[in-house]
């Protein structure tokens, strides 16, 4: 990536390094310890200078880099079913990679093409090792029997040379050996210049320019002190020593360059990266987040630049400090001892890094990613601008930035067939905060939720949409309207890597027309007229958890002056649209049609006169298809007790064909209500209440006539009005609402059985606060 400094420098990147006193260097005695550091885009190569880098080779997905060689690199994939580590050597020239496992043996790397096999794991316990040149498979291998020297492995420091530590003597002292193979003959020599009783040697840094940095402990095992030593491999002598706070090999990374040494340290003053200028012996201690460093810390040196960061995965949830891989110019912070140094301009190398491997040539391999170049393996080396830069050398062909990969949103959603539907969106990774908003284009009403990640996938987010829109109050929900919806997705990367995503699309919601649904949202509406003549529409919905009908939270003031009508009824769709209609009779007997609009804000259109002489009827009802032609019909009883059928035509100008008398003796009933299909047949039914309060079911034959009546029960004179609402509880069957004094409402759920058409009733407060009403329909 370009070597320019990042345009934005967050405050968490502001580093304050205290420069300690010049450290004394001797051949044997440590100095005093310092004070308490949608489709995946193609990935292209970057440039570190004026020339373009070589084409990146493939990097195994889900692998980490464990070895940096001269001609290739070593990666380690997830362990197989037997627990064996899956290793792959990939040459930079694009030739065939080599796969092998570490079954029954451990391994180590050297920062070169030399690969180390051991007789057990971990590497510090090797007693026999074999060195193999992966860059030159035909060169043969070199083996060492360290057990014969009563020694164990420390590090391979050349194609034919290893460091080993001997078994502790009675005082606890170990010797650090340089063991060399010369034409099959093994030679060993002890490193000279180590201070006093030393033991517990370790290093994870490759040899650089014929020298290697080693950590050690001095003194007894019970009360050791820690140190770091630079060893000249040619002479076998310690040339530099540095005090340290941490003894153990498990808690301290090491790094060596031509100009500096560095290591992780923990002490009373916290966890820090300690760096020392090898020429001036000026040290800096850069504090790091101890919690972040508990699982390791990226630590490397590229000349006089410190490379650092907290290991992380691209897919880790949450955002953590210091996960960007940065480079810090150590020379810029080396002032006089004791002077505070503010370093606020580190160089960004990669947006994150999961693993690193140091190379003997002074470069660093990084498994990570950048927003510009994507996922893969980057080589950190000095660029032409005098700063380190990251060059992509191997790619997984995956994006680092969050990417939108597609959606599974049906073009049409039938909420009659699927009352709840899973809407899905796929992103390139799952560690994102995703919010989707559905917007009904006709009303602007919305449904917005944070999405949940499908645990069975890496990046699929699921909205289980219950066919609702958000209500006017927190937690309320109203049935979604039919019509066109747009959806908008906003995804925010939790780890801050990459820009936010914004995507959108659309779909259509549809349902079959409902006889009492004036708002076109699949749920029945109730109209209430108060004593002043004001008419109000209330949208209802069914609370399945509470098993009761509730108000959705929205009401519409339809208008005033409705006291001029002595009969007002909802009669279903008689005018030919999908919306139900209302008829009203005035005192002169004129019948008026208020055609339904199917809109929430204005449910009824202006009235039109559709008849005269209707004063002869004392009961009027509608909303059921009694003739089986798919059109709503109207029934009326006259003062002589005759029952008349007005078949619907679906024509707004002439909504009824000629009336037909279909019964006599209906004067015994003081209330009739068309209910839709209660008894299980395809045609609509009728209930009638006699003057003693008994309710009777008239089961429709579908030809405009009824089967003999069935007694449903007494006590129904407690109610003022019965309303055939259609399917109120969303179970696919017609229901009945009973309205009584004090605005009480009871829902009688339909069963679809003619012999027992109602289930247990439930009460509802849908009209309890609507004032004094004299008619509900």
Secondary structure, DSSP 8 states (H G I E B T S, - for coil): ---S--S---GGG-EEEEE-------SS-------------------SSSS-----EE--TT-EEEEE-SSEEEEEE---TTS--EEEEEETT----EEEE-TTS-EEE-SSSEEEEESSSSGGG-SEEEEEETT-GGG-EEEEEGGGGTEEEEEEEETTEEEEEE---TTS---EEEEEEETTEEEEEE-B---SSEEEEE--S--BTTEEEEEEEES-STT-EEEEEEEETTTTEEEEEEEES---TTS--EEE-SSEEEEEEEETTEEEEEEEETTT--EEEEE--HHHHTT--EEEEETTEEEEE----TT-SS--TT-SEEEEEGGGG--STT-EEEE---EEEESEEEEEEE-TTS-EEEEEEETTTEEEEEEEEE-TTSSEEEEEEEE-S--SS--EEEEE--SEEETTT-SSEEEEEEES-S-EEEEEEEEETTT--EEEEE-EE-TTSSSEEEEEE-SEEE-SSTT-EEE--SEEEEEEEEEEETT--S--EEEEEEEEEE----TT-SSSSSS-EEEEEETTS-EEEEEEEEETTTTEEEEEEEEEEEES-GGGEEEEEEEES-SSSSS-EEEEEETTS-EEEEEE---SS--EEEEEEEES-GGGEEEEEEEE-SSSSSS-EEEEEETTS-EEEE-B-S-SSS-B---EEEES-GGGEEEEEEEES-SSSSS-EEEEEETTS-EEEE-B-SSS-B---EEEES-GGGEEEEEEEE-SSSSSS-EEEEEEGGGEEEEE-B-S-SSS-B---EEE-TTTTS--EEEE-
